Amino acid sequence: MVDIPREAPQAIDGEDGKGEKADFEQLCRDLEQVNDTLPDGYRVETIGGKIVMSPWPQGRYLRVMRSLERQLRPHVPEGHEVGTEPCLFRFPAQERGYGPDLHVADEALVDVEGIFLPGEALSLVGEVTSSSTRTFDLTDKVEVYGRGGVPVYVLIDMAVKAVTVYHDPAPDRGYRAHTQVKFGDKVRVPAPFGCEVDTAMW
């Protein structure tokens, strides 16, 4: 994961130009400007008071994401849709803005102007770890997605070839429950999906 260089305009490093930490709303405005100038194949997120740029997953991860998408699609809640396109979901209470690798969201709630979508629209997020994002996927995002009320977080850890399904979100501590299996096994994705995902081909 690469921080956008300090010399980038509009205090991209999370400072307000006077050496003080910028507030989340200012950071979001800065991110909108940066987003328009991103190189192809990169995304930006707000993490820990900074705008962070990282590459979209490598091609070898596409098979895993497409498999997850195909298996979830028949089970998504009514009015929700599965997507893997670049989207940025806001969690203002935690001062975070994340672009998950895969998301399931309420179509009515994401029909908004601008690049930011409301985190409360999400019924599931999926992240595929890479060397540049793994630490945030395993720690910060578990906490933020859970405290933000996302019902299910599917974490596909390519480093250890395992998938963890977090569920039962709690506003004070992330998720109350999770299930982990190694690639090759099936894993249960609980309500509002109520299905099994087969990782045999991952």
N, C-alpha and C positions, 0 to 999 in steps of 0.2 A: 504494500500500500504506500503510495507516494503523496506526501503533502504537497499541495500546490505551492510553488516557490514564494518566498517571503516578499519578493519584489512585485508580485502580482497586484493589480489595483484593488481598491476598496477593502483593504485590511483583510485579505483572504486568510491570513494566519489566525484570525479570530480576535484581532485587536482593533480598537476603534480609531487608530491613528494617533492616540495620545498615550499609548502604552497600557491602556486598560482593556480588559476583556469586553468584547462586543456582546450585546445581548442577542438572544436567539433570533429575534425578528430581524435585526440588522444582518445577522449571519445568513438568514434565508434570502434577504434581498441581494446580498453579495453573491450567494450561490446562483441565483437566477442569472446574474450577469456572466459568471464563469461558465455556466451551462451552455450558453450560446457560443462559446469559443473552444469547447472541448475537442480534442483530436478524436477521430473516429475510433471506436472500440473502447472508449473510456466512459466512466460514470463518476459522479460526485455524490458524496454523502456528508452529513454533518455529524461529527463524532468528537466528543470531548471538547467542544468549543472551537473546533477547527473545521474547515472545509477540506475534505480528503478526496483525492482522485485515485481511482484504481481501475485496472483493466477489467473488461467483461470477461467471463470465464473462457478458458481455452476450448478449442474445438472438441477435445476428447471428453469434455464434461457435457456436451450437448446431448449425447445419447442418454445419459442419466436423467437430465432435466426433462427431455422429451418423454422418457418412459414414465416418470412421475406425473407429468401433465396428462398423458393418455389414461393412466389409471385413475386419476382423481376426477377427470372430466365428467364421467357419468354420475358422480356422487356429490357434486357441488350443490350448495343450498340454492333454492329457487331465487332467481334474480341476481345471482352471483356468476362471475366468469373467471376462468383461469387465464393468466397471462404470464408471458416471459419477456415481454417488451420492457424497455427501460421506463420505470415509473419511480417517483420519489414520494414516499409516504412520511407525513409529519407526525411527530409525537412531541408537541410543544411543552407538555408538563415535564418532560425529561430532556428537553432541548436537544432532540435528535431528529434527523431526517434520513431515512434509509431507502435504498433502492434494491429490494430483494431480487434474487435470481428468478424466483417464481412467486406469484401471488394469486390468491383467490380473493376477490373483492366484490362488494355490492355495487352493481353497475349504476344504480341511481345516485349513490353517494360520491362516486368518482367523476360525475359529470359536472366538473368545475372549471373555471378559468385558471390559467396558470399551470406551472409545472408541479406544484405541490398537491398531493392528494391526502385526504384525511385518514389517519391511521385507524380510526374507528370503523372504516369501511371494510377492513380486512377480516376474513374468516380463517385464512391460513397464509403463512409465509413459508417459503422454502429457500434455503441457502445451501450452496455447494462450496465447500471450503477450498481455498487455494493457499499457497504459501504466504501471499500478501494479505489475506483476509481472515485466516483461520482463527487467530487470537480474538478478534472482535466477534466473529460468528459464535465462538464457544463461550464468551463471557458477556460482553456488553449487550449483544443482541438478545441473548436469552433473557436478561433482566428487563430490557426495554420492551420487547414484544410482550412478555408476560405482564408486566406492570401496565402496559398500554391496552391490555384486554384482548389481544389477538388469541382466539380460541386454540389454535394449533400452530406449532412451529416445527417444521421438518428440517432437521439439520443433517446434511449428507457430508460426512467427513471423509474426504478422499485420502487423507494421510493414513488413516487407520482402517479404511474400508468398512465403515460402519454407518448406520443411520440411526438417529435419535429422534423420537417423536415426543415433543414437549406438549403438555396439555394441562387443563385446569389452571388457567391464569389467576394470579393473585396480585392485587395492587401494591402489596408491600414487599414482595420478594420474587417476582418473576413467575415461575410455574411451580405448582405443588406436586406434579407428577411427570414422569417421563418413562419411556420404554426405549431400549437400545437393542439392535440386532446387528450382526455382521452381514456384509453383502452375501447374498445367496439365500437368505431367509426371508420370510414374510413378516411384515410389521403392521400392527393395527393402527389405523388413523381414526381416532374417536370422533364423537359428535362435534360439529354438525355434519360430518362426512359418513362415519359409520361404515368403513370399508377396510380391506386389507390391501397393502401394497407389496407386490412381489419384487424383490431385489435380485432375483436369480441372474439377470442379464447385466447387472451393474459391475 
